[in-house]
Amino acid sequence: MNYKQIINSFHNKKKSTSNPLLKSSVLVPLVEIKDDLHVLFQVRSHQLNTQPGEICFPGGKVENNETLQQSAIRETIEELNILPKNIEIIGKLDPIVTTFNMIIYPFCGFLHNIKVEAIDFNRVEVDSIFTVPLKELMLQQPLAHKLKVNTAPDKNFPFHLIHKGKEYNWRTSDYHVYFYQYQDYVIWGITAKILKNFLEIIKC
């Protein structure tokens, strides 16, 4: 293999099949209620296999034939049963890489001509929806805690191929977890991390 062949290999590079990271997109939806801006949240259906009953933003897995933004819009349409014309994307937030091999791409958008009480959301995926006044969230300093993330090799790990073998000093790291509270709702985890990033952007 020569120089030109390597250059061509990169120009013709196909999507890797070895990358374990799953891509998801979510939308931070803003809606106007009585001249005040609110952030809309969903409570996941209690019948779902993953994170039942937890608070989240509309979103889900990115399909092969769509962009990250298209995914966020599609998922919002499917979960809230609204029309594409009701959604205006206004910007991107910072991507989040989770500890379970997923990268999440959040967007922020306005929901236009929508009455929250009239939203006929998808009951299969969503248990309920609620909104929080933006001004209330901007006044909050979230509760912050840390989780320790440890690296643990599996039982068949080839220790003989690495320096120090079984005595190798595996690294640990801190995973920051945030909590916002409003009435009886507790917004935490990835949703709170996305919310925190959004609030930092608009406060600048």
C-alpha positions as CSV (number, residue, x, y, z in Angstrom):
1,M,0.0,0.0,0.0
2,N,1.3,3.4,-0.9
3,Y,0.7,7.1,-0.1
4,K,-2.0,7.6,-2.7
5,Q,-3.9,4.5,-1.7
6,I,-4.0,5.6,1.9
7,I,-5.2,9.0,1.0
8,N,-8.0,7.4,-1.2
9,S,-8.9,5.1,1.7
10,F,-9.8,8.1,3.8
11,H,-11.6,9.8,1.0
12,N,-13.7,6.7,0.5
13,K,-14.1,5.8,4.1
14,K,-17.3,4.1,5.0
15,K,-19.1,4.4,8.3
16,S,-17.4,2.2,10.9
17,T,-19.2,-0.9,12.0
18,S,-16.9,-1.3,15.0
19,N,-17.9,1.9,16.8
20,P,-20.1,0.8,19.8
21,L,-21.5,4.2,20.5
22,L,-25.2,4.5,19.8
23,K,-26.4,7.9,18.6
24,S,-29.5,9.6,20.0
25,S,-31.0,13.1,19.5
26,V,-33.3,15.0,21.9
27,L,-35.1,18.3,21.9
28,V,-35.4,20.8,24.7
29,P,-38.8,22.2,23.8
30,L,-39.8,25.7,24.8
31,V,-43.5,26.8,24.8
32,E,-45.1,30.1,25.6
33,I,-47.8,30.0,28.3
34,K,-49.5,33.3,29.2
35,D,-46.6,35.4,27.8
36,D,-44.0,33.4,29.8
37,L,-41.6,30.8,28.4
38,H,-41.8,27.3,29.8
39,V,-39.6,24.2,29.3
40,L,-41.7,21.1,28.4
41,F,-40.8,17.8,30.0
42,Q,-42.1,14.2,29.5
43,V,-42.6,11.5,32.1
44,R,-41.7,8.2,30.4
45,S,-44.4,5.5,30.4
46,H,-44.2,3.1,33.3
47,Q,-44.6,0.2,30.8
48,L,-41.3,0.9,29.0
49,N,-38.3,-1.5,29.6
50,T,-35.8,1.3,30.1
51,Q,-36.1,4.1,32.6
52,P,-39.8,3.7,33.2
53,G,-41.5,6.7,34.9
54,E,-38.4,8.9,34.6
55,I,-38.4,12.5,33.4
56,C,-36.9,13.2,30.0
57,F,-37.0,15.3,26.8
58,P,-38.5,14.1,23.6
59,G,-35.9,12.0,21.7
60,G,-34.5,8.7,20.7
61,K,-32.2,6.7,18.5
62,V,-30.9,8.3,15.3
63,E,-32.0,6.3,12.2
64,N,-29.6,5.6,9.4
65,N,-31.4,7.8,6.8
66,E,-31.6,11.0,8.9
67,T,-29.5,13.8,10.3
68,L,-29.2,14.4,14.0
69,Q,-31.6,17.4,13.8
70,Q,-34.1,15.4,11.7
71,S,-34.0,12.7,14.4
72,A,-34.8,15.1,17.2
73,I,-37.8,16.5,15.2
74,R,-39.1,13.1,14.2
75,E,-39.0,11.8,17.8
76,T,-40.8,15.0,19.1
77,I,-43.5,14.6,16.4
78,E,-43.9,10.9,17.3
79,E,-44.0,11.4,21.1
80,L,-46.1,14.6,21.3
81,N,-48.2,14.0,18.2
82,I,-47.6,17.5,16.9
83,L,-46.8,18.6,13.3
84,P,-43.4,19.6,11.8
85,K,-44.7,23.1,11.3
86,N,-45.1,23.5,15.0
87,I,-41.4,23.0,15.7
88,E,-38.7,25.6,15.2
89,I,-35.1,24.4,15.9
90,I,-33.1,27.4,17.2
91,G,-29.7,25.8,18.1
92,K,-27.5,22.9,19.2
93,L,-26.4,22.1,22.7
94,D,-23.2,20.2,23.7
95,P,-23.2,16.5,22.9
96,I,-23.2,14.2,25.9
97,V,-21.2,10.9,26.0
98,T,-22.8,8.6,28.5
99,T,-21.1,5.8,30.5
100,F,-23.2,3.2,28.6
101,N,-21.9,3.7,25.1
102,M,-24.3,6.3,23.9
103,I,-23.7,9.8,22.6
104,I,-26.7,12.2,22.8
105,Y,-27.1,15.2,20.6
106,P,-29.4,17.8,22.1
107,F,-31.2,20.6,20.2
108,C,-33.3,23.4,21.5
109,G,-36.5,24.5,19.8
110,F,-39.7,26.4,20.1
111,L,-43.1,24.8,19.9
112,H,-45.4,27.2,18.1
113,N,-49.2,27.4,18.1
114,I,-49.4,24.7,20.8
115,K,-51.6,24.6,23.8
116,V,-50.0,22.2,26.3
117,E,-53.3,21.0,27.7
118,A,-54.4,20.0,24.2
119,I,-51.3,17.9,23.4
120,D,-52.5,14.4,22.6
121,F,-49.2,12.7,23.4
122,N,-48.3,9.1,22.6
123,R,-49.5,7.1,25.5
124,V,-47.4,4.1,24.6
125,E,-44.2,6.0,25.3
126,V,-45.3,8.9,27.5
127,D,-47.1,8.7,30.8
128,S,-47.6,12.5,31.2
129,I,-46.2,15.9,30.3
130,F,-45.6,19.0,32.3
131,T,-43.9,22.4,32.0
132,V,-41.7,24.5,34.2
133,P,-41.4,28.3,33.9
134,L,-38.0,29.1,32.4
135,K,-37.5,31.9,35.0
136,E,-37.9,29.4,37.8
137,L,-35.2,27.1,36.3
138,M,-32.9,30.1,35.8
139,L,-33.0,30.9,39.5
140,Q,-32.1,27.4,40.6
141,Q,-28.6,26.2,41.4
142,P,-28.9,22.5,40.8
143,L,-27.9,20.0,43.5
144,A,-24.7,18.4,42.3
145,H,-23.2,15.0,43.2
146,K,-20.7,12.6,41.8
147,L,-20.7,8.9,40.8
148,K,-17.4,7.0,40.7
149,V,-16.9,5.2,37.3
150,N,-14.6,2.2,37.6
151,T,-12.9,0.2,34.9
152,A,-13.2,-3.5,35.4
153,P,-11.8,-6.0,32.8
154,D,-13.8,-9.2,32.1
155,K,-12.7,-12.6,33.2
156,N,-11.2,-13.5,29.8
157,F,-9.2,-10.2,29.6
158,P,-5.6,-10.9,28.1
159,F,-3.7,-9.6,31.1
160,H,-0.5,-11.2,29.7
161,L,-0.5,-8.6,26.8
162,I,-0.3,-5.5,29.0
163,H,2.3,-4.0,31.3
164,K,2.0,-5.2,34.9
165,G,-0.7,-7.7,33.9
166,K,-3.3,-8.2,36.7
167,E,-1.5,-5.5,38.7
168,Y,-2.3,-2.9,36.1
169,N,-3.6,0.3,37.7
170,W,-7.0,0.9,36.1
171,R,-8.2,4.5,36.2
172,T,-11.4,5.7,37.8
173,S,-13.3,8.9,37.0
174,D,-16.1,11.1,38.3
175,Y,-19.4,11.3,36.6
176,H,-21.3,14.4,37.6
177,V,-25.0,14.1,38.4
178,Y,-27.3,17.1,38.8
179,F,-30.8,17.6,40.3
180,Y,-33.4,20.2,39.6
181,Q,-36.7,20.3,41.6
182,Y,-40.0,21.8,40.7
183,Q,-43.1,21.1,42.8
184,D,-43.3,17.3,43.1
185,Y,-41.0,16.7,40.1
186,V,-37.3,15.8,40.3
187,I,-35.3,16.3,37.1
188,W,-32.0,14.5,37.2
189,G,-29.5,12.4,35.3
190,I,-28.9,13.1,31.6
191,T,-32.0,15.3,31.4
192,A,-30.7,17.5,34.1
193,K,-27.2,17.6,32.4
194,I,-28.8,18.7,29.2
195,L,-31.0,21.3,31.0
196,K,-28.0,22.7,32.8
197,N,-26.1,23.2,29.5
198,F,-29.2,24.9,28.0
199,L,-29.5,27.3,31.0
200,E,-25.8,28.1,30.9
201,I,-26.1,29.0,27.2
202,I,-29.0,31.4,27.6
203,K,-27.5,33.0,30.7
204,C,-24.4,34.1,28.8
